[in-house]
């Protein structure tokens, strides 16, 4: 065996040992997590409660976003109806006011 071949074998053995150490560490961490869940009877319920809280908040956000989109769409349609009635040579009346519960804050520029 040449020196390069022996050196390659040593490097391969080091990488294999390192991978084995990483796998052993990951296995130990998984066992610790399992033991923690098993030893702390309320941990699973706490994790489940946190998950339920997060999903409930996301559902509320989606419902509010859909409501705002519906209001914004109705306002845009009102503006389009108004624009069809107002010809370039007629005196333009005031455009329709947005619904009072429509949040237009994202559309206002900070300038």
C-alpha positions in Angstrom: 0.0 0.0 0.0 1.3 3.4 -0.9 1.5 6.3 1.4 -1.3 8.1 -0.5 -3.5 5.0 -0.3 -2.8 4.7 3.5 -3.5 8.4 4.0 -6.8 8.0 2.0 -7.8 5.1 4.2 -7.1 7.1 7.4 -9.1 10.1 6.0 -12.0 7.7 5.1 -11.9 6.2 8.6 -12.0 9.7 10.2 -15.0 10.7 8.1 -16.7 7.4 9.0 -16.0 7.9 12.7 -17.2 11.5 12.4 -20.5 10.5 10.7 -20.9 7.8 13.3 -20.5 10.3 16.1 -23.0 12.7 14.5 -25.5 9.8 14.1 -24.9 8.8 17.7 -25.4 12.5 18.8 -28.7 12.8 16.8 -29.9 9.5 18.3 -29.1 10.7 21.8 -30.9 14.0 21.2 -34.0 12.2 19.9 -33.9 9.8 22.9 -33.7 12.8 25.3 -36.6 14.5 23.6 -38.6 11.4 23.8 -37.7 11.0 27.5 -38.6 14.6 28.1 -42.0 14.2 26.6 -42.5 11.0 28.5 -41.3 12.4 31.8 -43.2 15.7 31.5 -46.8 14.6 31.2 -48.0 18.1 30.4 -45.5 18.8 27.7 -47.5 17.2 24.9 -50.6 19.0 26.0 -48.6 22.3 26.1 -47.3 21.7 22.6 -50.8 20.8 21.4 -52.2 24.0 23.0 -49.6 26.1 21.4 -50.3 24.6 18.0 -54.0 25.1 18.4 -53.4 28.8 19.4 -51.2 29.4 16.4 -53.7 27.8 14.0 -56.6 29.7 15.5 -54.7 33.0 15.1 -53.9 32.1 11.4 -57.6 31.3 10.8 -58.6 34.7 12.2 -56.1 36.4 10.0 -57.4 34.6 6.9 -61.0 35.5 7.8 -60.1 39.2 8.3 -58.1 39.3 5.1 -61.0 37.8 3.1 -63.4 40.3 4.6 -61.1 43.2 3.7 -60.6 41.9 0.2 -64.4 41.6 -0.3 -64.8 45.2 0.9 -62.0 46.4 -1.3 -63.4 44.6 -4.3 -66.9 46.1 -3.8 -65.3 49.6 -3.5 -63.3 49.1 -6.8 -66.5 47.9 -8.5 -68.3 51.0 -7.2 -65.5 53.2 -8.7 -65.8 51.4 -12.0 -69.6 51.9 -12.1 -69.0 55.6 -11.3 -66.4 55.9 -14.0 -68.8 54.4 -16.6 -71.4 57.1 -15.7 -68.9 60.0 -15.8 -68.0 61.0 -19.4 -65.0 63.1 -20.1 -67.2 66.1 -21.1 -69.6 65.9 -18.1 -69.1 67.5 -14.7 -67.8 64.7 -12.5 -69.6 64.2 -9.3 -67.8 63.0 -6.2 -66.5 59.5 -6.4 -68.2 57.0 -4.0 -66.9 56.9 -0.5 -65.2 53.7 0.6 -67.0 51.5 3.1 -66.5 52.7 6.6 -65.0 49.4 7.8 -62.5 49.1 4.9 -58.9 49.4 6.1 -57.1 51.5 3.4 -54.0 51.9 5.5 -51.9 49.6 3.3 -52.7 51.8 0.3 -51.7 55.1 1.8 -48.1 56.1 1.0 -46.0 57.5 3.9 -44.9 60.5 1.8 
